[in-house]
Amino acid sequence: MSKPYTDADVQLVARAIFMDDYPDSDPGPAMAQSQMPGLHEYVQNARAVLDALAAASRLAPVDDDPRHIIEFRPDGWTIKHPLACRPNLFACRVNRAAERDLANIDGPPYLGQYECSANDLGDRLHIGDRVDPPEVAR
């Protein structure tokens, strides 16, 4: 099961713990080892804090919806990708199929948010069920 926090969250908590220990110091968002004595210990402590919060159900889960969701707006469209796609969005078959299939349309065919996928060859975009209520669509 995935953790309800990311590595960026761990870094943010580690920085907050460091700032509590050294209020007159600012390591910056990158938190380089040379700026933070004992960086490894701060990261370990941050993970322990986040694990404890997760165990107590005090953290909202990371958005790990496995679906691709396409949103059609009056000014165009965007795709919300599952976490597995996010490291390399431009290699995503759904993204490439959408760019190819929607490149020459004058406006969105319909407004709202819909499940979408690419066919098994990755050369056609499939638009599935609507996932937002019609009155919420922009």
N, C-alpha and C positions, 0 to 999 in steps of 0.2 A: 504494500500500500504506500502511496506517495505521502510525503510530509505535507502538512498544510502551510508550509512556508518555503521560501526560495533561498538560494545562496545570498542574494542581495539583501534579504531580510536578516540573515545571520550577520552580514557585514554591518547593517544598520544598527542592530542591537549591540554588537561588539563595540562599535564606535560610541554608542550611548553609554555603555559601561565604562569605557576608557575615559570619556568626558566627565563622568561622575568622579572617577579617581583623580583626574588631572583637569580641573575646570579651567585653568588658564592656558591650556594647550588645545590646538585644533589640528588634528591630523588630516583634515580634509576628507572628502568622500572616498578617495582611493585607499586610504589607510596603509601607506607603505610601511614595510617592516622598520625602516630607519626612523619613521615618525612615531611609531607606537612600540615602546618597549614591551616585550612579552605578548606580541600579537597572537601567537598560537593559543595562549591561555585565555585571552579575551574571546577568541572565536569559540573555544571549547565551552566557556561559560555562557556565551550567547546561545549556542546550540542546546545547552542544558536548560536554559530559561525557556526557549521556544518549545522544546520537547515537553517540559512541565506544563506549559500553557496548552499545548495540543492535547496532552493526556487529560487535562481538565475540561476539554471542549471549549476553551476560551479563545481559540483562533478560528477565523472563517476559513473554510477549505480553499485551496488554490483552485482556480477555474480550470478543471481538467476535463471539460466536456470533450468527448472524442469526435464530435461532429464538426464539419465545416459549415459555417453559417454565412450566407451571402445577404447583405442588406442592400436593397435597391432604394435609392433616394432620388428626389427630383434632379439633383446635380450629378448623379452617377451611382457607383456601387463600391462596396468594400467587402472583403471577406475576413471573418474572424476564424482564425486557424486553431486547431487543437495544439496543446503544448508540444506534441511530438514534431510538429511542422515548424515551430517558431525559430529554432536555430538556423534554418536554411529555407526561408520562405520562397525564394526564387526558384528552388528546385521542386517545389510542391506541384504535383500533377494537377490538383484542383485549380491552383492559381494560374498555371499555364493554360489549362483548358478554358478558364474564364476569360483570360486576356485574349485568347484567340477567338472564342465564340462571341464575346461581347464588344470586340474592338470596333465594329462598324455599325452599332446600333445608334439611332438618333436620340433615344431617351430610354429610360428603364421600361421594360415591358409591363411591370407592375411594381408598386411600392410595398415595402415591408421586408421582413426577415424570413429567409427560407433555408432549410437544410439544402446542401448541395454536395455533389461528389463528381468525380471524373469516371468515365467508363473504364473498362479493364485495359483498354489500349492507351488511355490517357489523352485521347484526342477529341473528346466531346464532354461538355459540361451537362450534368444532370441536375435539374432544380426540383427539389422534393417538396415536402409539406411546409406550410407556413408555420413559423414558430412564435410569432408575436400576434397578439390579437389585432384585428383590422383597425380598431380605433386608436391603437398606439402607433401605427405606421405614420411616417412623416411624408 
